[in-house]
């Protein structure tokens, strides 16, 4: 017995969903536990494994199509025709309309024809990965030719893409047409991140203020306000322009998530509190002098 697991993620002509892959992961887990040989058919654009059009259908006893809508359409007909000699099963599918059922020997529907079952993705066991908040900075004109913002941003984006980590951008602007943005919105996002990667001074500050480790990336040759702020707060995870690449970012991420920086975060917050007290004292004295 040899099984080919397929789904909407097996076609170049469409873009599948995360849920489609999670359903297939569950079925692959069953096959692995049962000791049954199997392969997964991937669309070429995903670059994760063989494409079903390149496989020898005679090598497979079963075709299992997992998740998503099951409809009588050219792609499904082509797939099932290619594996006409195999047992063809559809698992975790929405059978609406019911016209594709004759293309499969057995169907386990999640919904359709009065049936409603939990989707297989509820059993997901994918490993946890860190969520990264990223604050990019433009080429700030005050630094002129010293700015390396474009290069640093490209290095961070390439690293995020290669590592496949979930991330979201922290936009620090007060206005994003057509809506205004409030500090509370950005701070709420910071608190939900596991680590902040920041080309900006204030994303560095907010990360530490909320107890989130920060990878500070100074995009100005020779260092500028990001490095200066990290020094003022005693924060050690700083990469300067010219140092930001996949290797240094990997090392910085490992350091940031090591759980060893609790004292440094607490110290940064205390330094901040002390500095605010000093600034308030100075400001009060200035008012007294008129």
BAFI-3210 file (N, C-alpha, C; in Angstrom, 3 decimals, decimal comma, padded with zeros to 6 digits):
// residues 290
n [1|2|3|4|5|6|7|8|9|10|11|12|13|14|15|16|17|18|19|20|21|22|23|24|25|26|27|28|29|30|31|32|33|34|35|36|37|38|39|40|41|42|43|44|45|46|47|48|49|50|51|52|53|54|55|56|57|58|59|60|61|62|63|64|65|66|67|68|69|70|71|72|73|74|75|76|77|78|79|80|81|82|83|84|85|86|87|88|89|90|91|92|93|94|95|96|97|98|99|100|101|102|103|104|105|106|107|108|109|110|111|112|113|114|115|116|117|118|119|120|121|122|123|124|125|126|127|128|129|130|131|132|133|134|135|136|137|138|139|140|141|142|143|144|145|146|147|148|149|150|151|152|153|154|155|156|157|158|159|160|161|162|163|164|165|166|167|168|169|170|171|172|173|174|175|176|177|178|179|180|181|182|183|184|185|186|187|188|189|190|191|192|193|194|195|196|197|198|199|200|201|202|203|204|205|206|207|208|209|210|211|212|213|214|215|216|217|218|219|220|221|222|223|224|225|226|227|228|229|230|231|232|233|234|235|236|237|238|239|240|241|242|243|244|245|246|247|248|249|250|251|252|253|254|255|256|257|258|259|260|261|262|263|264|265|266|267|268|269|270|271|272|273|274|275|276|277|278|279|280|281|282|283|284|285|286|287|288|289|290]
n.u [000,847|000,559|000,179|-000,963|-001,192|-003,226|-004,485|-006,001|-003,691|-002,105|-002,205|-001,054|-002,668|-004,425|-004,703|-004,175|-005,416|-004,257|-005,640|-006,190|-003,674|-003,199|-005,197|-004,291|-001,900|-002,823|-003,911|-001,588|-000,209|-001,760|-001,243|001,500|001,628|000,392|002,204|002,189|003,273|003,720|003,227|003,225|001,538|002,574|001,960|003,968|004,704|004,926|007,140|007,754|007,736|007,108|005,345|002,121|001,669|004,108|004,557|004,562|001,656|001,002|002,400|000,992|-001,484|-003,609|-005,319|-005,688|-007,655|-007,626|-009,483|-011,271|-013,469|-015,300|-015,721|-017,105|-014,937|-012,552|-009,817|-010,054|-011,097|-008,966|-006,968|-008,149|-008,517|-005,908|-005,120|-006,670|-006,506|-006,209|-007,505|-009,720|-010,121|-011,901|-011,447|-012,546|-013,964|-015,989|-019,024|-020,560|-021,627|-023,041|-021,765|-019,245|-018,887|-019,136|-016,581|-014,962|-014,219|-014,736|-016,014|-015,512|-017,221|-016,987|-018,981|-022,191|-025,038|-026,709|-024,882|-022,558|-019,437|-016,588|-013,773|-010,666|-008,486|-008,738|-007,284|-004,667|-001,133|001,099|004,361|005,060|005,990|007,996|006,341|006,854|007,213|007,717|009,390|009,918|012,068|012,155|014,420|015,766|016,026|017,689|020,035|021,316|023,700|024,556|022,556|021,353|018,983|017,393|018,947|019,140|016,449|015,839|017,475|016,309|013,700|014,281|015,350|013,160|011,429|012,870|013,024|010,431|008,835|006,050|005,011|004,367|003,871|004,870|003,546|004,524|003,514|001,299|-000,869|-002,650|-003,806|-007,204|-007,299|-006,694|-004,055|-003,575|-001,498|-002,153|-003,052|-000,753|000,838|-000,663|-000,296|002,475|002,648|001,646|003,512|006,329|008,884|010,498|011,599|013,434|013,942|013,501|013,591|011,465|009,992|011,824|011,949|009,263|008,976|010,709|009,530|007,214|008,109|009,041|011,485|013,929|015,293|017,425|018,013|020,208|020,081|021,816|024,905|027,725|026,251|023,425|020,522|019,105|021,054|022,100|019,935|019,597|021,970|021,559|019,539|020,777|020,600|021,483|021,161|021,886|022,220|024,305|024,301|025,442|026,040|023,771|022,403|021,328|022,684|023,546|021,074|019,776|021,337|020,866|018,110|017,995|019,325|017,603|015,308|016,101|015,502|017,186|017,406|015,968|016,850|018,135|016,006|014,454|016,285|016,479|013,927|013,975|016,030|014,743|012,631|014,096|015,290|013,045|012,197|014,337|014,143|011,665|012,199|014,076|012,456|010,522|012,108|012,839|010,427|010,039|011,969|010,906]
n.v [-001,199|002,181|005,584|008,601|011,795|014,504|017,781|021,062|022,438|021,170|022,152|024,333|026,166|027,373|029,073|027,666|027,251|027,819|026,109|023,957|022,728|022,063|020,160|018,135|017,568|016,267|013,886|012,831|012,363|010,270|008,250|007,942|007,011|004,568|003,258|003,329|003,703|006,819|009,816|013,382|015,513|018,430|021,777|023,258|025,950|026,116|024,656|022,396|019,691|016,751|017,181|016,188|015,718|014,927|012,461|008,838|007,378|004,731|003,783|004,165|003,084|004,344|007,442|010,253|012,918|015,901|018,137|021,277|022,612|020,255|019,778|019,166|019,827|020,988|020,698|018,849|016,701|016,145|015,364|013,087|011,472|010,995|009,306|007,061|004,318|003,974|003,655|006,140|008,607|011,105|013,378|015,223|017,278|019,820|019,146|020,551|021,822|018,449|017,157|016,061|013,724|011,172|010,896|009,854|007,061|006,851|009,080|011,383|013,715|017,045|018,850|019,204|017,941|017,691|017,000|017,712|018,153|018,484|020,285|018,897|020,431|021,193|019,490|020,245|020,085|021,615|022,935|025,515|028,809|031,788|034,971|037,828|041,261|043,944|046,913|049,077|051,595|054,604|056,101|058,344|061,751|063,440|062,123|061,876|060,716|058,735|057,018|053,724|052,552|051,264|049,008|047,692|047,179|045,451|043,288|042,407|041,748|039,710|037,799|037,231|036,120|033,852|032,365|031,809|032,836|033,988|037,321|040,794|044,178|046,994|049,925|053,124|055,606|058,385|058,626|056,882|056,867|056,122|056,648|057,743|056,906|055,486|055,611|053,535|051,486|050,599|049,866|047,756|045,838|045,448|044,255|041,762|040,467|038,211|039,001|042,032|043,460|046,130|049,046|051,467|054,059|054,416|052,036|050,297|051,339|050,985|048,208|047,311|048,694|047,270|044,829|043,146|041,479|043,029|043,288|045,510|047,418|049,420|051,618|053,468|054,401|054,148|054,513|055,858|057,417|055,102|053,273|054,924|055,183|052,536|052,240|054,124|052,864|050,607|048,328|045,308|043,972|044,768|045,616|046,996|049,128|047,491|045,228|043,758|040,854|037,562|035,744|037,225|038,132|035,736|034,897|037,018|036,746|034,270|034,964|036,959|035,495|033,729|033,756|034,815|037,489|038,877|040,442|042,527|043,707|044,565|046,340|048,238|049,349|050,453|052,313|053,963|054,924|056,335|058,266|059,666|060,769|062,487|064,173|065,326|066,669|068,545|069,935|071,014|072,693|074,524|075,762|077,008|078,926|080,581]
n.w [000,000|-000,842|-000,351|-001,787|-000,684|-001,295|-002,147|-002,240|-002,110|-003,872|-006,396|-008,907|-010,041|-008,305|-005,108|-002,108|001,314|004,697|006,394|004,704|004,454|007,139|007,610|005,927|007,249|009,521|008,445|007,303|009,657|010,725|008,821|009,156|011,814|011,450|009,954|007,180|003,901|002,278|000,336|-000,121|-002,284|-003,785|-004,875|-007,417|-006,891|-004,154|-003,477|-001,846|-002,170|-004,255|-007,380|-008,351|-011,042|-011,945|-010,932|-010,881|-011,335|-011,095|-008,977|-006,702|-004,448|-003,308|-003,477|-001,584|-001,070|000,647|002,611|002,156|-000,465|-002,410|-005,657|-008,909|-011,167|-013,641|-012,600|-010,463|-011,860|-013,589|-011,782|-010,508|-012,731|-013,503|-011,498|-011,823|-011,469|-008,782|-005,420|-004,558|-002,253|-000,438|002,113|004,923|003,598|002,012|000,692|-001,481|-004,417|-004,776|-006,834|-007,313|-005,970|-007,315|-008,398|-006,516|-004,443|-001,728|000,695|003,249|004,599|005,881|005,918|004,393|002,640|004,903|006,836|009,436|010,641|012,897|011,663|010,565|011,250|013,856|015,349|015,226|015,600|015,261|015,908|018,333|017,417|017,561|017,704|015,876|016,171|014,031|013,464|011,008|009,621|007,728|005,316|007,076|006,660|008,065|008,520|006,172|003,852|005,522|006,133|006,117|005,702|003,720|003,046|005,518|006,082|003,931|004,575|006,974|006,111|004,261|005,968|007,678|005,792|004,940|007,284|007,863|009,916|011,904|011,588|012,203|011,175|013,023|012,814|013,322|012,834|013,395|011,802|009,396|006,434|005,783|008,523|011,902|014,202|017,409|020,369|022,184|020,568|019,207|021,383|022,439|020,477|020,691|023,220|022,669|021,211|020,923|020,563|019,620|016,664|015,839|013,958|014,834|017,319|019,208|019,098|020,169|022,772|023,621|023,470|025,556|027,665|027,980|028,714|026,694|024,860|022,731|019,478|018,525|015,708|014,311|011,757|010,761|009,574|011,618|013,830|015,607|016,917|017,723|018,650|020,633|022,370|023,185|024,586|026,620|027,999|028,765|027,215|025,675|023,176|020,250|016,870|014,469|011,541|008,666|010,060|010,077|009,206|008,105|009,761|012,038|012,909|013,518|015,715|017,463|017,834|019,126|021,481|022,460|023,017|024,910|027,557|029,396|029,785|031,620|033,832|032,506|031,138|033,315|034,432|032,399|032,479|035,016|034,726|032,930|034,529|036,478|034,846|033,993|036,386|036,911|034,692|035,192|037,534|036,612|034,775|036,449|037,957|036,016|035,514|037,925|037,846|036,061]
ca.u [000,000|001,243|-000,854|-000,611|-002,067|-003,338|-005,474|-005,912|-002,280|-001,402|-002,435|-000,475|-003,690|-005,193|-003,957|-004,838|-005,418|-003,530|-006,465|-006,016|-002,433|-003,335|-005,966|-003,390|-000,952|-003,483|-003,972|-000,205|000,089|-002,394|-000,517|002,789|001,381|000,000|003,316|001,824|004,082|002,907|003,842|002,309|001,685|002,601|002,032|005,350|005,016|005,220|008,508|007,883|007,762|006,793|004,074|001,445|001,786|005,419|004,647|004,048|000,418|000,944|003,085|000,122|-002,722|-004,672|-005,248|-006,537|-007,791|-007,947|-009,936|-011,754|-014,654|-015,162|-016,618|-016,771|-014,303|-011,459|-008,645|-010,365|-011,239|-007,629|-006,284|-008,730|-008,268|-004,507|-005,005|-007,876|-006,291|-006,076|-008,670|-009,745|-010,898|-011,923|-011,561|-012,634|-014,324|-017,336|-019,621|-021,603|-022,701|-022,706|-021,504|-017,933|-018,855|-018,863|-015,164|-014,258|-014,805|-015,212|-016,001|-015,798|-017,457|-017,113|-020,307|-022,914|-026,094|-027,188|-023,791|-021,693|-018,411|-015,457|-012,671|-009,482|-007,495|-008,886|-006,303|-003,330|-000,047|002,293|005,139|004,942|007,096|007,855|005,674|007,792|006,740|008,822|009,239|010,848|012,267|012,536|015,735|015,544|016,857|018,668|021,296|021,925|024,314|024,845|021,414|021,390|017,650|016,926|019,703|018,771|015,088|015,904|018,068|015,303|012,614|014,783|015,492|011,817|010,888|013,602|012,775|009,019|008,261|004,923|005,401|003,500|004,582|004,486|003,591|004,625|002,953|000,037|-001,971|-002,548|-004,996|-007,927|-007,544|-005,644|-003,567|-003,364|-000,441|-002,671|-003,142|000,595|001,297|-001,362|000,388|003,781|002,468|001,284|004,649|007,351|010,108|010,374|012,756|013,155|014,817|013,019|013,857|010,320|009,622|012,767|011,506|007,974|009,195|011,264|008,546|006,203|008,747|009,270|012,868|014,037|016,498|017,549|018,798|020,526|020,259|022,655|026,325|028,380|025,332|022,675|019,661|018,713|022,166|022,213|018,860|019,920|023,014|020,956|018,722|021,598|020,095|022,653|020,920|021,921|022,957|024,540|024,310|026,582|026,077|022,459|022,218|020,622|023,454|023,491|019,691|019,530|021,991|020,159|016,815|018,243|019,640|016,414|014,307|016,775|015,011|018,277|017,496|015,023|017,496|018,394|014,726|014,110|017,216|016,097|012,728|014,364|016,750|013,731|011,939|015,032|015,464|011,817|012,222|015,311|013,597|010,579|012,833|014,633|011,364|009,912|013,036|012,767|009,187|010,209|012,808|010,130]
ca.v [000,000|003,477|006,611|009,972|012,789|015,696|018,772|022,275|022,835|020,398|022,773|025,644|027,048|028,019|029,290|026,952|027,926|027,176|025,015|022,807|022,048|021,488|018,929|017,129|017,180|015,291|012,618|012,340|011,828|008,944|007,307|007,694|006,168|003,239|002,680|003,223|004,563|007,891|011,055|014,518|016,199|019,877|022,668|023,699|027,267|025,969|024,118|021,572|018,276|016,407|017,573|014,948|015,499|014,348|011,161|007,648|007,032|003,289|003,472|004,483|002,314|005,227|008,896|010,848|014,371|016,372|019,484|022,249|022,254|019,176|020,110|018,607|020,887|020,409|020,309|017,614|015,633|015,799|014,635|011,753|010,688|010,583|008,219|006,259|002,947|003,963|003,967|007,595|009,005|012,532|013,457|016,574|018,155|020,388|018,571|021,457|020,835|017,045|016,590|015,426|012,468|009,993|010,804|009,264|005,827|007,069|010,504|011,772|015,147|017,837|019,449|018,949|016,917|017,525|016,563|018,762|017,561|019,375|020,244|018,216|021,387|021,337|018,597|020,679|019,910|022,300|023,505|026,953|029,618|033,139|036,018|038,942|042,589|044,592|048,349|049,564|053,044|055,101|056,752|059,646|062,689|064,132|061,377|061,992|059,543|057,717|056,112|052,416|052,035|050,328|047,770|047,012|046,658|044,308|042,167|041,911|041,115|038,456|036,884|036,810|035,256|032,587|031,622|031,449|033,212|034,917|038,661|041,892|045,451|048,042|051,235|054,106|056,891|058,727|058,672|055,952|057,234|057,326|056,598|058,110|055,784|055,876|054,843|052,322|050,433|050,075|049,208|046,476|044,913|045,149|043,315|040,436|039,900|037,538|039,775|043,180|043,812|047,556|050,052|052,739|054,306|054,247|050,626|049,777|051,789|050,373|046,801|047,158|049,196|046,233|043,576|042,315|041,665|043,771|043,281|046,872|047,468|050,808|051,670|054,613|054,067|054,782|054,536|057,097|057,472|053,770|052,803|055,802|054,851|051,238|052,482|054,826|051,917|049,454|047,158|044,768|043,304|045,849|045,370|048,254|049,080|046,719|043,981|043,114|039,817|036,399|035,119|038,035|038,163|034,448|034,912|037,989|036,160|033,248|035,673|037,662|034,538|032,751|033,839|035,267|038,950|039,469|041,499|043,668|044,393|045,272|047,464|049,262|050,031|051,273|053,468|054,857|055,588|057,297|059,370|060,466|061,545|063,567|065,125|066,058|067,600|069,638|070,710|071,760|073,766|075,549|076,517|077,840|080,065|081,453]
ca.w [000,000|-000,851|-000,425|-002,151|-000,055|-002,137|-001,717|-003,058|-002,091|-004,898|-007,703|-009,180|-010,616|-007,236|-003,871|-001,025|002,608|005,792|006,881|003,818|004,818|008,479|007,469|005,356|008,293|010,390|007,712|007,226|010,985|010,828|007,972|009,800|012,978|010,981|009,221|005,765|003,041|001,710|-000,132|-000,221|-003,572|-003,568|-006,037|-007,620|-006,317|-002,729|-003,402|-000,643|-002,477|-005,642|-007,981|-008,744|-012,493|-012,218|-010,272|-011,556|-010,637|-010,877|-007,725|-005,572|-004,323|-002,834|-003,546|-000,540|-001,240|001,994|002,979|001,198|-001,236|-003,382|-006,756|-010,213|-011,936|-014,431|-011,822|-009,739|-012,852|-014,074|-010,716|-010,323|-013,946|-013,474|-010,523|-012,042|-011,021|-007,329|-004,598|-004,406|-001,085|-000,096|003,568|005,502|002,488|001,921|-000,507|-001,959|-004,630|-004,586|-008,159|-007,423|-005,215|-008,145|-008,750|-005,384|-003,941|-000,354|001,052|004,643|004,484|007,101|005,829|003,153|002,678|006,267|007,706|009,977|011,505|013,142|010,706|011,086|011,749|015,305|015,965|014,838|016,572|014,772|017,014|018,525|016,913|018,100|016,934|015,814|015,781|013,316|013,210|010,004|009,584|006,403|005,250|007,714|005,907|008,898|008,535|004,858|003,230|006,538|006,276|005,464|006,007|002,693|003,158|006,762|005,909|003,025|005,307|007,930|005,360|003,729|007,103|008,081|004,742|004,930|008,517|007,933|011,211|011,841|012,007|011,789|011,213|013,970|012,168|014,401|012,427|014,044|010,836|008,275|005,684|006,229|009,965|012,837|015,013|018,794|021,036|022,826|019,549|018,972|022,603|022,553|019,570|021,272|024,337|022,157|020,485|021,720|020,393|018,734|015,845|015,670|013,385|015,382|018,734|020,095|019,184|021,155|024,095|023,975|023,741|026,898|028,620|028,195|029,075|025,509|024,399|021,481|018,651|018,020|014,472|013,987|010,304|010,416|009,655|012,750|014,966|015,838|018,097|018,204|019,475|021,802|023,301|023,765|025,588|027,749|028,748|029,113|026,488|024,968|021,891|019,267|015,635|013,764|010,079|008,201|010,818|010,046|008,193|008,640|010,835|013,255|013,363|014,172|017,023|018,301|018,196|020,148|022,726|022,938|023,492|025,762|028,926|030,271|029,749|032,567|034,620|031,611|030,903|034,557|034,571|031,422|032,969|036,154|034,169|032,380|035,636|037,076|033,910|034,013|037,630|036,721|033,725|035,851|038,481|035,800|034,206|037,556|038,328|034,979|035,726|039,116|037,472|035,190]
c.u [000,880|000,201|-000,261|-001,652|-002,043|-004,394|-005,357|-004,495|-001,458|-001,479|-001,755|-001,537|-004,521|-004,261|-004,756|-004,766|-004,582|-004,309|-006,351|-004,766|-002,539|-004,137|-005,114|-002,373|-001,543|-003,522|-002,585|000,214|-000,517|-001,611|000,832|002,636|001,058|001,108|003,050|002,670|003,194|003,791|002,771|002,589|001,556|002,571|003,470|005,670|005,350|006,596|008,731|007,968|007,325|005,437|003,415|001,549|003,122|005,581|004,097|002,830|000,342|001,611|002,193|-001,151|-003,901|-004,310|-006,207|-006,514|-008,337|-008,338|-010,408|-013,002|-014,351|-016,196|-016,157|-016,255|-013,076|-010,256|-008,884|-010,483|-009,868|-006,884|-006,828|-008,527|-006,840|-004,298|-006,234|-007,728|-006,207|-007,444|-008,620|-010,700|-010,826|-012,249|-011,629|-013,005|-015,747|-017,940|-020,829|-021,083|-022,169|-022,255|-020,161|-017,863|-018,576|-017,393|-014,346|-014,994|-015,401|-015,044|-016,358|-015,963|-017,483|-018,446|-020,885|-023,930|-026,543|-026,141|-022,972|-020,733|-017,291|-014,364|-011,451|-008,450|-007,608|-007,849|-004,869|-002,317|001,231|003,039|004,955|006,182|006,903|007,147|006,524|007,063|007,915|008,487|010,322|010,968|012,624|013,942|015,581|016,561|017,917|020,029|021,973|022,477|024,673|023,719|021,627|020,018|017,181|017,627|019,308|017,368|015,095|016,470|017,062|014,186|013,056|014,919|014,133|011,234|011,560|013,283|011,305|008,374|007,045|005,363|004,357|004,269|003,992|004,637|003,513|004,050|001,600|-001,152|-001,685|-003,841|-005,917|-008,103|-006,373|-005,254|-003,258|-002,261|-000,936|-002,777|-001,783|001,097|000,616|-000,718|001,743|003,641|002,179|002,396|005,580|008,680|009,813|011,686|012,551|014,291|014,490|013,291|012,651|009,799|010,560|012,288|010,233|008,123|009,684|010,284|007,505|006,814|009,003|010,703|012,907|015,363|016,568|018,483|019,012|020,884|021,110|024,122|026,993|027,513|024,667|021,725|019,221|019,798|022,288|021,148|019,108|020,985|022,439|020,155|019,503|021,173|021,174|022,413|020,767|022,761|023,099|024,490|025,582|026,720|024,802|022,376|021,569|021,352|023,356|022,067|019,307|020,103|021,272|018,807|016,989|018,529|018,386|015,399|014,878|016,237|016,045|018,342|016,514|015,614|017,732|017,105|014,319|015,000|016,863|014,886|013,065|015,135|015,773|013,013|012,830|015,189|014,229|011,780|013,185|014,789|012,490|011,148|013,399|013,511|010,703|010,778|012,986|011,521|009,336|011,034|012,070|010,628]
c.v [001,246|004,555|007,936|010,894|014,048|016,624|019,979|022,829|022,086|021,035|024,124|026,666|027,784|028,259|028,652|027,766|027,154|025,975|023,773|022,017|021,396|020,192|017,807|016,659|016,117|013,922|012,010|011,737|010,450|007,901|006,935|006,755|004,730|002,544|002,497|004,199|005,612|009,023|012,132|015,230|017,702|020,621|023,139|025,035|027,187|025,352|023,261|020,084|018,020|016,923|016,318|014,664|014,848|012,945|010,044|007,162|005,546|002,883|003,653|003,641|003,195|006,690|009,439|012,361|014,935|017,849|020,341|021,797|021,142|019,403|019,429|019,750|020,308|019,951|018,995|016,447|015,191|014,959|013,214|010,875|010,168|009,397|007,317|004,842|002,827|004,086|005,462|007,965|010,526|012,635|014,914|017,611|018,680|019,920|019,415|022,113|019,411|016,374|015,889|014,087|011,247|009,832|010,107|008,023|006,015|008,553|010,659|013,284|015,821|018,562|019,196|017,846|016,624|017,084|017,756|018,127|018,566|019,191|019,611|019,173|021,599|020,482|019,017|020,527|020,586|022,945|025,016|027,645|031,038|034,081|037,282|040,219|043,344|046,059|048,785|051,081|053,455|055,679|058,171|060,664|063,385|063,417|061,339|060,679|058,450|056,704|054,830|051,738|050,993|048,985|046,975|046,419|045,407|043,081|041,560|041,179|039,769|037,396|036,357|035,828|033,885|031,736|031,219|031,782|034,119|036,292|039,673|043,190|046,368|049,376|052,297|055,469|057,123|058,696|057,723|056,071|056,033|057,396|057,154|056,881|056,306|055,033|053,535|051,173|049,773|049,326|047,860|045,423|044,507|044,093|041,895|039,764|039,180|038,277|040,916|043,348|045,256|048,337|051,420|052,830|053,954|052,819|049,890|050,105|051,069|048,879|046,587|047,642|048,135|044,854|042,628|042,528|042,247|043,474|044,653|046,884|048,930|050,885|052,840|054,234|054,841|054,862|055,885|056,886|056,108|053,199|053,623|055,458|053,501|051,389|053,153|053,882|050,676|048,180|046,597|044,230|044,363|045,414|046,695|048,042|048,400|045,390|043,164|042,135|038,613|035,782|035,905|038,122|036,855|034,440|035,863|037,443|035,109|033,891|036,308|036,711|033,506|032,718|034,341|036,784|039,639|040,612|042,734|044,435|045,189|046,490|048,594|050,044|050,910|052,502|054,476|055,628|056,648|058,515|060,273|061,331|062,723|064,630|065,957|067,096|068,805|070,546|071,596|072,936|074,905|076,404|077,471|079,077|081,028|081,473]
c.w [000,000|-001,172|-000,890|-001,543|-000,910|-001,560|-002,621|-003,082|-003,138|-006,284|-007,808|-009,579|-009,569|-006,053|-002,741|000,267|003,616|006,310|006,022|004,200|006,192|008,438|006,919|006,387|009,207|009,714|007,582|008,564|011,180|010,051|008,585|010,981|012,578|010,185|007,742|004,945|002,379|001,214|-000,113|-001,534|-003,363|-004,906|-006,196|-006,952|-004,833|-002,480|-002,151|-000,936|-003,898|-006,092|-008,533|-010,236|-012,869|-011,637|-011,155|-010,785|-010,313|-009,565|-006,500|-005,606|-003,954|-003,115|-002,502|-000,709|000,070|002,004|001,802|000,464|-002,237|-004,473|-008,029|-011,088|-012,631|-013,617|-011,084|-010,712|-013,366|-013,041|-010,586|-011,553|-013,972|-012,544|-010,589|-011,520|-009,504|-006,660|-004,305|-003,269|-000,942|001,393|004,001|004,445|002,643|000,597|-000,904|-003,237|-004,536|-005,881|-008,290|-006,706|-006,098|-008,546|-007,671|-004,903|-002,548|-000,011|002,526|004,624|005,845|007,113|004,443|003,342|004,105|007,261|008,180|010,972|011,737|012,080|011,355|011,675|013,256|016,034|015,661|015,965|016,092|015,938|017,109|017,981|017,412|017,134|017,029|015,389|015,183|013,063|012,234|010,108|008,161|006,442|005,781|007,196|006,750|008,926|007,171|004,336|004,238|006,671|005,476|005,627|005,001|002,825|004,402|006,657|005,024|003,739|006,283|007,197|004,781|004,803|007,544|007,067|004,778|006,152|008,666|009,266|011,026|012,336|011,544|011,955|012,275|013,255|013,256|014,035|013,081|013,099|009,696|007,493|005,461|007,739|010,753|013,646|016,405|019,425|021,639|021,833|019,324|020,205|022,807|021,656|020,134|022,363|023,868|021,364|021,449|021,651|019,433|017,984|015,419|015,033|013,970|016,884|019,591|020,153|020,135|022,562|024,522|024,239|025,158|027,962|028,958|028,411|027,922|025,026|022,990|020,798|018,000|016,818|014,091|012,511|009,841|010,619|010,781|013,979|015,140|017,023|018,608|019,105|020,754|022,836|023,961|024,848|026,819|028,628|029,165|028,397|025,564|023,560|020,805|018,066|014,905|012,257|009,611|008,916|010,657|008,879|008,866|009,828|012,126|013,795|014,041|015,584|017,978|018,739|019,283|021,501|023,317|023,560|024,460|027,183|029,903|030,403|030,700|033,362|033,766|031,308|032,139|034,748|033,615|031,916|034,173|035,703|033,594|033,464|036,282|036,169|033,893|035,266|037,509|035,774|034,361|036,827|037,725|035,292|035,280|037,951|037,297|035,150|036,899|038,787|036,546|033,785]
res [x|x|x|x|x|x|x|x|x|x|x|x|x|x|x|x|x|x|x|x|x|x|x|x|x|x|x|x|x|x|x|x|x|x|x|x|x|x|x|x|x|x|x|x|x|x|x|x|x|x|x|x|x|x|x|x|x|x|x|x|x|x|x|x|x|x|x|x|x|x|x|x|x|x|x|x|x|x|x|x|x|x|x|x|x|x|x|x|x|x|x|x|x|x|x|x|x|x|x|x|x|x|x|x|x|x|x|x|x|x|x|x|x|x|x|x|x|x|x|x|x|x|x|x|x|x|x|x|x|x|x|x|x|x|x|x|x|x|x|x|x|x|x|x|x|x|x|x|x|x|x|x|x|x|x|x|x|x|x|x|x|x|x|x|x|x|x|x|x|x|x|x|x|x|x|x|x|x|x|x|x|x|x|x|x|x|x|x|x|x|x|x|x|x|x|x|x|x|x|x|x|x|x|x|x|x|x|x|x|x|x|x|x|x|x|x|x|x|x|x|x|x|x|x|x|x|x|x|x|x|x|x|x|x|x|x|x|x|x|x|x|x|x|x|x|x|x|x|x|x|x|x|x|x|x|x|x|x|x|x|x|x|x|x|x|x|x|x|x|x|x|x|x|x|x|x|x|x|x|x|x|x|x|x|x|x|x|x|x|x]
***
